[in-house]
Each structure stands twice: as structure tokens, then as C-alpha cells.
């Protein structure tokens, strides 16, 4: 799970299995969590504590390292 501020087009950083895959996030991405999905593809992240000032300003996107597919970008609310 990657998190950043607003923006688009950040590549997955070096050292990750899907290096170069373009995310729907800006250039200041950081990996914040890893999870293993079940047979239906569902994964859980957290629980997380997020400062109130992050709400509506920070976006997150999941990356499947087996296929390098990305999820939709969501905004923390």
C-alpha cells in the first residue's frame, strides 16, 4: 500500500518487485504497509492511526506485486 499527497504518475521505486510501474500518485510515494491477499483477492491493511490533517489530503493505492496491477486511488477520509 503506497501513500502520498495529490498528483499522478509516480513510478514504483527501485527495490520493489514492480519497479517502474506507474502509480496514480505523485512523486513522493512511500510504502506504508504490506499484506497477503486471500483466495478471493481481499487484503486488509491496518489498523492505522492517521492525523486529522491528512484527511482529504493523502491518497493511497494498492499494488499487487504478483501481477504489478494497481488498485484505484482512494483519498483518506
Secondary structure, DSSP 4 states (H G I P E B T S, - for coil): -EEESS---PBPPTTSTTTTPBPSS-S--EE-------TTS----------GGGTTT-EEE-EETTTTEE---EE--
